[in-house]
Amino acid sequence: MSPDQSKIILIIEDSLTYQQALKREFAALKYEVICAETGEKGLEAVHNKRPHLIILDLTLPGINGQEVCRELKMDFNYRDIPVMVLTMHDDEEIVMKGLEAGADGYVNKNEPLSLIVKRAESFLQTSKELPPMLEQGQESSSFSLSSKEVLVVDDDLTYVQAAKRSMAEEGYQVRTAMSGQECLVKIEEKVPDLVLLDLKMPEMDGSQTCRAIRAKYKVEDLPIVILTASEVQEDVARSFEAGATDYVVKSGDFRVIKLRIYSILRRKHFERETEKIRGQLYDAEKKALIAHSEKEAEQKFSSQLAEEKERLMVVLRSIGDGVVAVDEQGKTTIINEAAERLLNCTSEEALGLSLGEIFVVSQSDENREKESLSQKLSVVDKEIYFFDQLKVKSLSGKSCLLEGIKSPMFDQNKGVTGAVFVFRDIESRQKVQEELQKTSKLEAIGTLAAGIAHDFNNLLTVILGNISLTKTMLTDSPQVTGMLTEAEKATEKATHLSNQLLTFSKGGSPVKSVENIAGIVKESSAFVTTGSNVVCEIKASDDLWDTEVDKNQIFRAIQAVVLNSKEAMEDGGVVDISIENVEFSDDDKRKEFLKLSKGKHLQINIKDQGCGIPEENLSKVFDPFFSTKMVGSGLGLMTALSIVEKHNGAIDIKSELKKGTSIDIYLPATEEKKPVKKKEKEVALMKSEPSNGGPIKRVLLMDDEDQVLNLAALMCKKAGLEPTLTHEGSEAVDLYKKSKEEGAPFDLVIMDLTIPAGMGGKEAIGLLREIDPDVRAIVSSGYSNDPVMANYQEYGFKGVMAKPYKLDLLKELVKDLFDTP
C-alpha cells in the first residue's frame, strides 16, 4: 500500500539526532512531519495541527511521555489519534506503564528505522478518517471486554490454552484455532474483534494466514496481532507486508499482550464513538444554522443539546475510567458508572456534592494531603493537575488508591466554567508490582541459597574425602571403620540437605544417570513422612523399566508432591503410591493432552485422602505463590512441575472436594540399563606403577579452596597419580602448556567449575583444547545443577565429578578414563 501523502506525523523526541533520522525516513515517503523536543511543545503542536499519528518518547524533559499520552487520551477531541511510544528499555514494567497511560503500541529505539517506519505505517493504514457527518439518532455502544471476541491461533496447545485462560480472566470471549486453515474457517463462521496469530506454524504460517484473511474476507478493519518468538527484522517486516496490524514478542507472561490487545480494541472503540459524536455535532450545527428563526434555532439547539447530553452520557458509561464533572462552584453535575463503582456511591448520592465530600482523603494521609487536595483540585485553578497515589474514602467508607487528571473547562472568553476529573483505581496494579517484588526477592534468595550450597559442598568434600582416606588406612580396625562408615552416611545425608537448597535457585539442566525410580520414590516419601501421622503405601511393578534422571532433582519433585498430600491430611492417613510401566501410541489421547512423546514411560501415581482442591483452583495449583494453605510459599508443586518438565515428563492432577487428590507423574523410560554398583573390594585400585607397566600418571588439579585442593592431592596419590596443584584457570593453562612443551605432559586435568576471583573450568577448558584437542579433563563443582555439569561433553570435558566426592568414586572415574581408548 503506497503512503498517503496527506497524512501528518508528529514526532515528540528530545534527541535531535534520532528525531532527524526518523524525520528523514518518513519525509522520504512523502509524509508531512512535525517535530517537537518537549512534551509541552508536543501538546501545543497537537492543538495547532491535528496529526494522524504521534510517535512519542517516554523519557522527556518537563512533562514526560506517560503524562503527554494520558492527557491526550483523556481529551475527547484527540483520544482517537494513535500514539506509538519509543523506549530504550527492555523492562516490561516500563513498557506496561506506557500502555497503561493509553498508548496504542510501542517500539524499541534499538530496532532498525525501517522496521519502525513499517510499524508506524500499519497504524496509519488501520486508523480511520473521520466522516463529515453521521445519521442523527445513532446510539453509542458501551466499551465492554465481555462483548469483545479474540481469536487465538497457535499450533502449541499449551500456549493456546494458557492464552485462552488469561484472556478469559479479563472478560474476553475467546475462540481458538490450531492452524491457519482452521483460523480461516473460524472467521468464515464469525468475524472476531481481534485475531492473535502465531507467526511460526507448519503448512500455513502466520504471514500467509494474514494475507489470506485480508484477501478473502475484505476485513481491512480487523486488527491482526502477530505473535513472534523473537524480534527478527525480516519476520516482523514480512508480517506487516502481509497486512498485520501489530506484532508482539511471544511470552508466558501475558500482561503486555493483554495491554496491547486492550489498547488496540480501545482505540477502535474510541474511533467509532468519535465518528458518531462528531458527526452528530456537525449535523446539529448545520441544522441550527439553517433554522428559519432565532426562536426556532434556539428551540432546536436546546433539543439537540439535550440529545447530545444523553449521547455524552452513553459515551461516559462506556469509559472504563471514572469521570466526575463539576460546575464553577465545585458542585458535581455529572458522574459516570465507572466513578460510581470506584467510589461505591450512586449518581443520586453524588450529584450536587462538593469535591471534598466525594474525594474524602483517608485519615492516615489527612494532614499531608488535605490542603494539597483542596488547592490542586480547585475549580478556579486554570492549570491541568495530575494526581497519583491518592488514598481516598468514598461516601460509604470504601477505600481507594487513585491516579488521574483534573482538566478545567472554559467558555468562549476563556473563563473557567467547571472542571472534569478522570481517575482510575491503581490498587490492583500495585498488587502486581508487589508480586513482582516478591519474585525478585525469591530470585535473590535463590542466588544466596546456591552460593551457600556451593560453599557447603566444598566443606563436605573435605569431610567426606578425609573419612574415605582414613577408612583405607584403618583396615585392621573393624570397629573404627564401622564408625567412619556411619559418619560417611551422615555426611552423604548432609550432601542431600545441601542440594535441597538448590531448589530455591533457578538451576540448570539435570545431571542425568540411569536409575530405578522405585528406589527414589521410597527414599523420598520416607524422608517426608517419617515421624508424622501419615504413612505411604507403595506398590511397584516387578518389571519396572529404568529411567534416565537427575536423582537429586527427582527426589525433590517426589518430595514436594508427597509433602503436599501430607499437608492435605491434617488428621493423618495413608498416601497410596503406585508405580507402573505405560506405553503411549501415536493416537493416544493422553499423550496429546500431556504433550508427551510416544513410547515407553513410567507412571507414578500419588493419591491422598485429604480435603481436595476446588475445581476453580485446579488450573492454578502449579502457579508460583498460589497456595490454599495458611503456611508455605506456594512453590512446591511449581518446583515439581519444573523439574519433571526438564526431564521431558509431565504432571496431571485430579481432585474432588472432601475425597482427596490424585497426581500422576510421567517420566520417559530408557533402554539403557542401570550399571551394577561395584562392591568396595571389587574396585580396581591403581598401583604406583600402572598395570601396563607405563609411567606414573601426572594429574593437574585446579581449585580455589586450599582444603579441597590438598584433599584432592591426597586422593590422587592414593590412586597412584602424581598431582600438581594450582588455584586458578589461567595458571593451569600455563602449566599445561609448559609441561607439554617440555615433553612431560599432564595425563589428566581436574578443574573446579567456578573460581570467584579468577578463570574457572568452563573458560579454561576452551584454552586447553586449543593447546591439546585430546586433553583428558574432569569438571568438578559444588553447583551440582549447573548446565556444564549436565552437558560436560559439549564443553570438552571427558568426565564430571560433583562435590562432595569420595576416594572410590575418584578411582572409578579415573580408571574409566584411562581404560577408554
C-alpha positions in Angstrom: 0.0 0.0 0.0 1.5 3.3 -1.1 1.9 6.1 1.5 -0.9 8.7 1.8 0.9 12.0 1.4 -1.9 13.8 3.2 -1.1 12.1 6.5 0.7 14.1 9.2 3.1 12.5 11.6 4.1 14.3 14.9 7.5 13.1 16.4 8.0 14.2 20.1 11.6 13.3 20.8 14.3 15.2 22.8 17.2 13.6 20.9 17.7 15.8 17.9 19.9 13.2 16.2 17.2 10.4 16.5 14.4 12.9 15.8 16.0 14.0 12.5 16.8 10.4 11.5 13.1 9.4 11.9 12.0 12.6 10.1 14.2 11.8 7.1 12.7 8.2 6.8 9.1 9.5 6.8 9.8 12.5 4.6 11.4 10.2 2.0 7.9 8.5 1.8 6.3 12.0 1.3 4.6 12.2 4.7 4.3 15.6 6.3 6.4 15.5 9.5 6.2 17.8 12.5 8.8 17.6 15.3 8.8 18.7 19.0 11.6 18.4 21.6 9.4 18.5 24.8 6.0 17.2 26.0 4.7 20.8 26.3 5.6 21.7 22.7 4.2 18.3 21.5 0.8 19.1 23.1 0.9 22.6 21.6 1.6 21.0 18.1 -1.4 18.6 18.5 -3.7 21.6 19.2 -2.3 23.6 16.3 -2.3 21.0 13.6 -4.1 17.7 14.4 -1.7 14.8 13.3 -2.7 11.4 12.1 -0.1 9.6 14.2 2.0 10.6 17.2 5.5 9.0 17.8 6.3 9.8 21.5 9.4 9.3 23.5 8.6 8.1 27.1 11.6 10.0 28.6 11.2 13.7 28.0 12.2 16.9 29.9 9.3 18.6 31.7 6.1 16.6 31.1 7.2 13.1 30.4 5.8 10.8 27.7 3.4 9.0 30.0 1.8 12.3 31.1 1.5 13.5 27.5 -0.1 10.3 26.4 -2.5 10.3 29.4 -3.6 13.9 28.7 -4.2 13.1 25.0 -6.3 10.0 25.8 -8.4 11.8 28.3 -9.2 14.6 25.8 -12.3 13.7 23.8 -11.0 15.6 20.8 -7.7 13.8 20.5 -8.0 10.4 22.1 -8.7 8.6 18.8 -5.2 9.7 17.5 -2.9 6.6 17.6 0.1 7.0 19.9 3.2 4.9 19.4 5.7 5.3 22.3 9.5 5.0 22.0 11.6 3.4 24.7 15.3 2.5 25.1 14.3 -0.1 27.8 13.5 -3.8 27.5 11.9 -3.7 31.0 8.3 -4.9 30.7 7.3 -2.7 33.6 8.3 0.5 31.7 6.5 -0.7 28.6 3.4 -1.5 30.7 3.4 2.0 32.1 3.3 3.4 28.7 0.5 1.1 27.6 -1.5 1.8 30.7 -1.2 5.5 30.0 -3.2 4.9 26.8 -0.5 4.2 24.2 -1.6 2.1 21.2 1.7 0.4 20.8 5.5 0.8 21.5 8.8 0.3 19.7 12.3 -0.1 20.9 14.7 2.6 19.7 17.3 -0.1 19.1 15.1 -1.6 16.3 16.1 -0.6 12.7 14.4 2.6 11.5 12.9 0.7 8.5 11.0 -1.6 10.9 9.8 1.4 13.0 8.5 3.0 9.8 6.6 -0.2 8.8 5.0 -0.3 12.2 4.0 3.4 12.0 2.5 2.8 8.5 0.5 0.0 10.0 -1.1 2.4 12.4 -1.7 5.0 9.7 -3.4 2.4 7.4 -5.7 1.0 10.1 -6.7 4.4 11.6 -10.0 5.7 10.1 -10.5 9.2 8.7 -13.5 10.8 10.4 -16.5 11.2 8.1 -18.2 14.6 7.8 -21.4 13.5 9.4 -23.5 10.5 10.5 -27.2 9.9 10.7 -28.7 11.6 13.7 -30.0 9.3 16.4 -27.4 6.6 16.3 -26.7 5.2 19.7 -23.2 4.8 21.2 -22.2 1.3 22.2 -20.5 0.8 25.6 -16.9 -0.5 25.6 -17.1 -3.8 27.4 -14.4 -6.6 27.4 -17.2 -9.2 27.7 -18.5 -8.1 24.3 -15.1 -8.4 22.6 -14.1 -11.7 21.0 -10.5 -12.7 20.5 -9.5 -15.5 18.1 -6.2 -17.1 19.3 -4.3 -19.0 16.6 -1.3 -21.2 17.6 -0.2 -24.7 16.9 1.1 -25.0 20.5 -1.9 -26.4 22.5 -0.4 -25.5 25.9 0.2 -21.9 24.8 -3.3 -21.7 23.3 -4.9 -22.9 26.5 -2.8 -20.6 28.6 -3.7 -17.6 26.4 -7.4 -18.5 26.4 -7.4 -18.8 30.2 -5.5 -15.5 30.6 -7.8 -13.6 28.2 -11.0 -15.1 29.7 -9.9 -13.8 33.1 -10.1 -10.3 31.7 -13.6 -10.9 30.4 -12.9 -11.5 26.7 -14.8 -14.1 24.7 -12.1 -16.4 23.3 -12.1 -18.8 20.4 -9.1 -20.8 19.4 -7.6 -22.4 16.3 -4.6 -24.7 15.9 -3.6 -23.8 12.3 -4.0 -21.2 9.6 -6.7 -23.2 7.8 -8.8 -23.6 10.9 -8.4 -19.9 11.5 -10.0 -19.1 8.1 -12.9 -21.5 8.9 -13.5 -19.8 12.3 -13.5 -16.3 10.6 -15.9 -17.7 7.9 -18.3 -18.7 10.8 -18.0 -15.3 12.6 -15.6 -12.4 12.3 -13.9 -11.7 15.7 -13.0 -8.3 17.1 -9.2 -9.2 17.0 -7.0 -12.1 15.9 -3.9 -13.1 17.9 -1.9 -15.1 15.3 1.3 -17.1 15.7 4.0 -16.4 13.0 5.6 -19.8 13.0 3.2 -22.6 12.1 3.5 -25.6 9.8 1.9 -25.7 6.3 0.4 -22.2 6.5 2.4 -19.7 8.6 1.2 -16.5 10.2 2.1 -14.2 7.3 0.3 -16.5 4.8 -2.7 -16.7 7.0 -2.8 -12.9 7.5 -2.6 -12.4 3.7 -5.4 -14.9 3.2 -7.7 -13.1 5.7 -7.2 -9.7 4.1 -7.7 -11.1 0.5 -10.6 -13.5 1.2 -12.8 -11.6 3.7 -12.0 -8.0 2.9 -11.8 -7.2 6.6 -9.3 -4.3 6.5 -10.7 -3.1 9.8 -10.0 -6.4 11.6 -6.9 -6.0 13.9 -4.4 -8.8 13.4 -1.6 -9.1 16.0 1.3 -11.3 15.1 3.0 -13.4 17.8 6.7 -13.9 17.1 9.3 -15.8 19.2 11.9 -13.0 18.6 12.0 -9.6 17.1 13.7 -10.7 13.9 13.5 -7.8 11.5 12.8 -10.0 8.4 9.9 -11.8 10.2 8.3 -8.7 11.5 8.7 -6.9 8.2 7.1 -9.8 6.4 4.1 -9.7 8.9 3.4 -6.0 8.2 3.7 -6.6 4.4 1.0 -9.3 4.8 -1.4 -6.9 6.4 -0.7 -7.3 10.2 -1.8 -4.5 12.5 0.9 -5.1 15.1 3.3 -7.7 16.5 4.2 -8.7 20.0 7.0 -11.0 21.3 5.7 -14.4 22.4 5.9 -14.9 26.2 4.4 -16.9 29.0 3.7 -13.6 30.8 0.5 -12.3 29.1 0.4 -8.9 30.8 2.0 -7.0 27.9 0.0 -9.0 25.3 -3.3 -8.2 27.1 -2.4 -4.5 27.5 -1.6 -4.4 23.7 -4.9 -6.0 22.8 -6.8 -3.7 25.2 -5.1 -0.7 23.6 -6.0 -1.8 20.1 -9.6 -2.6 20.8 -10.0 0.6 22.9 -8.6 2.7 20.1 -11.1 1.1 17.6 -13.9 1.8 20.0 -12.8 5.4 20.5 -12.6 5.9 16.7 -16.2 4.7 16.3 -17.5 6.7 19.2 -15.7 9.8 18.0 -17.1 9.4 14.5 -20.6 9.2 15.8 -20.3 12.1 18.2 -18.5 14.4 15.8 -20.9 13.6 13.0 -23.9 14.2 15.3 -22.4 17.5 16.5 -21.8 18.6 12.9 -25.4 17.7 12.0 -26.7 19.6 15.0 -24.6 22.7 14.0 -25.8 22.6 10.4 -29.5 22.3 11.3 -29.1 25.2 13.8 -27.6 27.4 11.1 -30.4 26.8 8.7 -33.2 27.4 11.2 -35.9 29.8 9.9 -35.9 32.0 13.0 -33.8 32.6 16.1 -36.5 31.1 18.3 -36.8 28.0 16.2 -33.0 27.7 16.1 -32.9 28.2 19.9 -35.5 25.6 20.4 -33.8 23.1 18.1 -30.5 23.8 19.7 -31.9 23.2 23.2 -33.4 19.9 22.0 -30.2 18.9 20.3 -28.2 19.9 23.3 -30.3 17.6 25.4 -29.9 14.8 22.9 -26.1 15.4 22.8 -26.0 15.3 26.6 -27.8 12.0 26.6 -25.3 10.7 24.0 -22.5 12.1 26.0 -23.7 10.1 29.0 -23.8 6.9 26.8 -20.1 7.6 25.9 -19.2 8.2 29.5 -20.9 5.0 30.6 -18.6 3.1 28.1 -15.4 4.5 29.5 -13.6 2.3 32.0 -12.1 5.2 33.9 -14.1 7.2 36.5 -15.3 10.7 35.3 -16.7 13.4 37.5 -17.7 16.9 36.2 -18.3 19.9 38.4 -19.6 23.4 37.8 -17.9 26.7 38.7 -19.0 26.3 42.3 -17.4 22.9 42.5 -20.7 21.1 42.7 -20.9 17.7 41.0 -23.0 17.8 37.7 -22.0 14.5 36.1 -20.7 11.2 37.4 -20.3 8.1 35.2 -20.9 4.5 36.1 -17.2 3.7 36.5 -16.9 6.5 39.0 -19.9 5.2 40.9 -18.2 1.7 41.1 -14.8 3.1 42.1 -16.3 5.4 44.8 -19.1 2.9 45.8 -21.8 5.5 45.5 -24.8 6.3 43.2 -25.1 9.4 41.0 -28.2 10.4 43.1 -25.9 10.5 46.2 -23.1 12.3 44.5 -24.9 15.0 42.4 -24.7 18.4 44.0 -22.0 17.5 46.4 -18.6 19.2 46.5 -15.4 17.6 45.6 -14.3 17.5 49.2 -17.3 15.4 50.0 -16.7 12.9 47.2 -12.9 12.7 47.4 -12.6 12.2 51.1 -8.9 11.8 52.0 -8.0 8.8 54.1 -7.5 9.5 57.8 -3.8 8.4 57.7 -3.0 10.9 55.0 -5.3 13.7 56.1 -2.7 16.1 57.4 -0.3 15.7 54.5 -2.9 15.7 51.6 -5.9 17.6 52.6 -4.6 21.1 52.0 -2.9 20.0 48.8 -6.0 18.3 47.5 -8.2 21.4 48.0 -5.7 23.6 46.2 -4.8 21.3 43.3 -8.4 20.2 42.6 -9.7 23.8 42.9 -12.2 24.6 40.1 -10.9 28.2 39.7 -7.4 26.9 39.0 -6.8 27.0 35.3 -3.9 24.6 35.4 -4.1 20.9 34.5 -3.2 18.8 37.5 -2.2 15.1 37.6 -2.6 13.3 40.9 -1.1 9.9 41.8 -1.2 7.5 44.8 -4.1 9.4 46.3 -5.8 7.5 49.1 -9.5 8.4 49.4 -12.6 7.1 51.1 -16.0 7.0 49.4 -19.3 8.2 50.9 -19.9 4.6 52.0 -16.4 4.3 53.6 -14.8 2.2 50.8 -11.0 2.9 50.5 -9.4 3.5 47.0 -6.0 4.3 45.7 -6.4 6.6 42.7 -4.5 8.3 40.0 -5.9 10.7 37.4 -6.1 14.2 35.9 -8.1 17.4 36.6 -8.8 19.4 33.4 -10.6 22.8 33.7 -13.4 23.7 31.3 -13.6 27.2 29.6 -16.2 29.3 28.0 -15.7 31.4 24.9 -14.0 34.1 26.9 -11.6 31.6 28.5 -13.3 31.9 31.8 -13.4 28.7 34.0 -16.9 27.1 33.9 -16.0 24.0 35.8 -13.7 21.0 35.7 -13.6 17.4 34.7 -11.8 14.8 36.8 -10.8 11.5 35.2 -9.3 8.8 37.5 -8.7 5.1 38.0 -8.1 2.7 40.9 -4.4 1.5 40.8 -4.6 -0.8 43.8 -4.7 -3.9 41.6 -1.7 -2.7 39.7 0.2 -2.2 42.9 -0.6 -5.8 43.9 1.0 -6.9 40.6 4.1 -4.8 41.4 4.2 -6.4 44.9 4.1 -9.9 43.3 7.0 -8.8 41.1 8.9 -7.6 44.1 8.2 -10.9 45.8 9.6 -12.8 42.7 12.7 -10.6 42.8 13.3 -11.4 46.4 12.8 -15.1 45.8 15.4 -14.9 43.0 17.8 -13.1 45.4 17.2 -15.9 48.0 17.9 -18.4 45.2 21.2 -16.8 44.4 22.1 -16.8 48.1 21.0 -20.5 48.5 23.1 -21.6 45.5 26.1 -19.9 46.9 25.6 -21.4 50.4 25.2 -24.9 48.8 28.4 -24.4 46.8 30.4 -23.5 49.9 28.7 -26.2 52.0 29.6 -28.8 49.3 33.3 -27.7 49.4 33.3 -28.3 53.2 31.5 -31.6 52.8 34.1 -32.6 50.2 36.9 -32.1 52.8 35.0 -34.0 55.5 33.8 -36.9 53.2 37.2 -37.2 51.5 39.1 -37.3 54.7 36.7 -40.0 56.1 37.3 -42.0 52.9 41.0 -41.8 53.2 41.0 -42.6 56.9 39.0 -45.8 56.2 41.7 -47.0 53.8 44.3 -46.6 56.5 42.4 -48.5 59.2 41.5 -51.8 57.5 42.7 -53.7 60.6 40.2 -51.9 63.0 36.7 -53.0 62.1 35.1 -51.0 65.0 36.7 -47.7 63.9 35.9 -48.5 60.2 32.3 -49.0 61.2 32.1 -45.7 63.0 33.7 -44.0 60.0 31.1 -45.6 57.7 28.3 -44.2 59.8 30.0 -40.7 59.7 30.2 -41.2 55.9 26.5 -41.9 55.7 25.6 -38.9 57.8 27.8 -36.7 55.6 26.0 -38.0 52.5 22.7 -37.1 54.1 24.1 -33.6 54.7 25.0 -33.6 51.0 21.4 -34.2 50.2 20.3 -31.4 52.5 22.8 -29.1 50.7 21.3 -30.0 47.4 17.8 -29.1 48.8 19.0 -25.5 48.9 19.3 -25.6 45.1 15.5 -26.0 44.9 15.3 -22.2 45.6 17.7 -21.3 42.7 16.9 -21.4 39.1 19.3 -24.2 38.5 20.3 -25.7 35.2 19.8 -28.9 33.2 19.6 -32.2 35.1 22.8 -34.2 35.6 21.2 -37.5 34.5 22.1 -41.1 35.2 20.2 -44.4 34.7 18.1 -45.1 37.8 15.4 -47.4 39.1 12.6 -45.0 40.0 11.1 -47.2 42.7 14.1 -46.7 45.0 14.0 -42.9 44.6 10.2 -42.8 45.4 10.6 -45.0 48.5 13.5 -42.9 49.8 11.8 -39.5 49.1 8.4 -40.5 50.6 10.0 -41.9 53.7 12.0 -38.7 54.1 8.8 -36.6 54.1 6.6 -38.8 56.3 9.0 -40.2 58.9 7.8 -39.2 62.4 4.4 -37.9 61.2 0.8 -39.3 61.4 0.9 -40.1 57.7 2.2 -43.3 56.1 3.0 -44.1 52.5 1.9 -47.5 51.0 4.0 -48.1 47.8 3.1 -50.7 45.1 5.6 -51.1 42.3 5.5 -53.5 39.3 8.2 -56.1 39.4 9.4 -55.4 35.8 9.7 -51.6 36.0 11.7 -50.0 33.3 14.7 -47.9 34.2 14.7 -44.1 33.5 17.4 -41.6 32.9 17.1 -38.8 35.5 18.9 -36.5 37.9 18.4 -38.5 41.1 18.5 -35.5 43.4 16.1 -33.4 41.4 13.5 -36.2 41.0 13.9 -36.8 44.8 12.9 -33.2 45.4 10.0 -33.4 42.9 8.5 -36.5 44.6 9.2 -35.0 48.0 7.2 -31.8 47.1 4.2 -33.9 45.9 4.1 -36.2 48.9 4.5 -33.2 51.2 1.5 -31.6 49.6 -0.5 -34.8 50.2 0.7 -35.0 53.8 -0.4 -31.4 54.5 -3.8 -32.0 53.0 -4.4 -34.7 55.7 -4.2 -32.8 58.9 -5.7 -35.8 60.9 -3.3 -38.3 59.3 -4.0 -41.1 56.9 -2.5 -43.1 54.1 -0.8 -41.8 50.9 -1.2 -44.5 48.2 1.7 -44.6 45.7 1.8 -46.9 42.7 4.5 -47.1 40.0 3.9 -48.9 36.7 5.0 -49.0 33.1 2.9 -47.3 30.5 3.4 -47.0 26.7 1.8 -44.3 24.5 0.9 -45.0 20.9 0.7 -42.3 18.2 -3.1 -41.9 18.6 -3.2 -42.0 22.4 -5.3 -39.1 23.6 -3.4 -38.8 26.9 -0.1 -38.4 25.1 -1.5 -35.4 23.2 -3.1 -33.9 26.3 0.1 -34.2 28.3 2.4 -33.3 25.4 4.4 -36.4 25.8 6.4 -38.2 23.1 5.2 -41.7 22.1 6.8 -44.8 23.6 7.7 -46.1 27.0 7.1 -44.1 30.2 6.9 -44.7 33.9 3.7 -43.5 35.7 4.0 -42.6 39.4 0.5 -42.1 41.0 0.4 -40.3 44.3 -3.1 -40.3 45.9 -4.1 -38.9 49.3 -7.3 -38.9 51.3 -7.2 -35.2 52.1 -9.6 -32.3 51.7 -9.3 -32.0 48.0 -9.0 -28.9 45.7 -11.9 -26.9 44.4 -12.4 -27.2 40.6 -11.8 -23.5 40.1 -8.3 -23.8 41.7 -7.1 -26.9 39.8 -5.7 -24.8 37.0 -3.7 -22.6 39.4 -2.0 -25.2 41.7 1.2 -25.1 39.6 1.3 -21.3 39.5 4.0 -19.6 41.6 2.9 -18.4 45.1 -0.5 -20.0 44.7 -1.5 -21.9 47.9 -4.7 -22.6 49.7 -2.8 -23.3 52.9 -2.1 -20.8 55.7 1.6 -21.6 55.6 4.1 -22.3 52.8 5.4 -20.3 49.8 3.2 -21.9 47.2 6.3 -23.1 45.3 6.3 -26.8 46.0 4.2 -28.1 43.1 5.6 -25.4 40.8 9.1 -26.7 41.6 8.0 -30.3 41.0 6.5 -29.4 37.6 9.6 -27.5 36.6 11.8 -30.5 37.4 9.6 -33.0 35.7 9.3 -30.9 32.5 13.1 -30.6 32.4 13.1 -34.4 32.2 10.7 -34.3 29.3 7.9 -35.6 31.5 4.5 -34.3 32.6 2.3 -34.0 35.6 -1.5 -34.5 35.7 -3.8 -33.7 38.6 -7.3 -34.7 39.6 -9.1 -33.8 42.8 -12.5 -34.0 44.4 -13.6 -32.0 47.5 -13.5 -34.0 50.7 -12.3 -37.1 48.9 -8.7 -36.3 48.1 -6.3 -35.6 45.3 -4.6 -37.8 42.8 -1.4 -36.7 41.0 0.2 -38.6 38.1 3.9 -38.1 37.3 5.1 -39.3 33.9 8.8 -39.8 33.1 10.3 -41.3 29.9 11.8 -44.8 30.2 15.2 -45.7 28.8 16.5 -48.8 27.1 19.8 -48.4 28.9 20.4 -50.5 32.0 21.4 -49.1 35.4 25.0 -50.2 35.9 25.6 -52.7 38.7 27.3 -50.9 41.6 30.7 -52.4 42.3 31.5 -53.6 45.8 34.2 -51.8 47.5 36.6 -54.8 47.4 36.0 -55.1 43.6 37.1 -51.6 42.8 40.4 -51.8 40.9 43.0 -49.9 42.9 45.6 -48.1 40.7 49.1 -49.0 41.9 52.0 -46.7 41.9 53.1 -48.5 38.7 50.1 -48.9 36.3 49.2 -52.4 35.2 50.5 -51.8 31.7 54.0 -51.1 33.0 53.9 -47.4 31.9 55.0 -44.4 33.9 53.0 -42.8 36.8 50.1 -40.7 35.5 50.5 -37.0 36.1 47.4 -35.0 37.1 46.9 -31.2 37.2 44.5 -30.2 40.0 42.8 -26.7 40.0 40.6 -25.4 42.8 40.4 -22.1 44.7 39.9 -23.8 48.1 43.2 -25.0 49.7 41.5 -27.6 51.9 39.7 -29.1 48.8 42.9 -28.9 46.8 45.1 -30.6 49.4 42.5 -33.3 49.9 42.2 -34.0 46.2 46.0 -34.3 46.1 46.0 -36.9 48.8 43.3 -38.8 47.0 45.2 -38.7 43.7 48.3 -40.0 45.4 46.3 -42.8 47.0 45.0 -43.6 43.5 48.5 -43.9 42.1 48.6 -40.4 40.5 51.2 -37.7 40.7 49.4 -34.4 41.5 50.4 -30.8 40.6 48.3 -28.1 42.3 47.0 -24.7 41.0 44.4 -22.3 42.2 43.1 -20.6 39.0 42.4 -21.4 35.4 44.9 -19.2 33.6 47.7 -20.6 35.8 46.5 -24.1 35.0 46.6 -23.4 31.2 50.2 -22.0 31.5 51.3 -25.1 33.5 49.7 -27.5 31.0 51.3 -25.7 28.0 54.7 -25.6 29.6 54.7 -29.3 30.6 53.6 -30.2 27.0 56.5 -28.1 25.5 59.0 -29.8 27.9 57.9 -33.3 26.8 56.3 -34.2 30.1 52.6 -33.5 29.5 49.9 -34.0 32.1 47.8 -37.1 31.6 44.7 -35.8 33.4 43.3 -32.4 34.4 40.7 -32.0 37.2 39.2 -28.4 37.4 36.7 -26.6 39.6 33.9 -25.1 37.5 33.6 -21.8 39.5 36.6 -19.6 40.6 35.2 -16.4 42.1 38.4 -14.3 41.7 39.7 -15.8 38.5 39.2 -18.1 35.5 37.0 -21.1 36.1 36.9 -24.5 34.4 34.4 -23.6 31.8 36.7 -20.9 30.3 39.9 -22.8 30.9 38.8 -26.0 29.0 38.4 -24.0 25.8 42.0 -22.7 26.1 43.3 -26.2 26.9 41.6 -27.7 23.9 43.4 -25.2 21.7 46.7 -26.5 23.1 45.7 -30.1 23.1 42.4 -31.2 21.4 42.7 -34.6 23.1 43.1 -33.3 26.6 41.6 -35.5 29.3 39.8 -33.2 31.7 37.2 -33.7 34.5 34.9 -30.9 35.7 34.1 -30.6 39.4 31.7 -28.3 41.2 29.6 -27.7 44.3 26.9 -26.3 42.0 25.6 -29.8 41.1 22.8 -28.5 38.8 24.9 -26.2 36.7 24.3 -26.7 32.9 28.0 -27.5 32.4 27.7 -30.4 34.9 24.8 -31.8 32.9 26.3 -31.5 29.5 30.0 -31.7 30.2 30.9 -33.4 26.9 29.5 -30.4 24.9 32.1 -28.2 26.7 35.0 -30.6 26.0 35.3 -32.4 29.3 35.7 -36.2 29.5 34.1 -36.7 32.9 32.2 -35.0 35.7 32.5 -35.2 39.5 30.0 -33.4 41.7 31.2 -32.3 45.2 31.5 -33.8 47.7 33.3 -36.9 46.3 34.9 -40.0 47.8 38.1 -41.8 47.0 36.3 -44.8 45.4 34.4 -42.5 43.0 37.6 -40.8 42.0 39.3 -44.2 41.4 36.4 -45.5 39.3 36.2 -42.3 37.2 40.0 -42.1 36.6 40.1 -45.9 35.8 37.3 -45.5 33.2 39.0 -42.6 31.6 42.3 -44.4 31.1 40.6 -47.7 30.1 38.7 -45.8 27.4 40.7 -45.6 24.1 
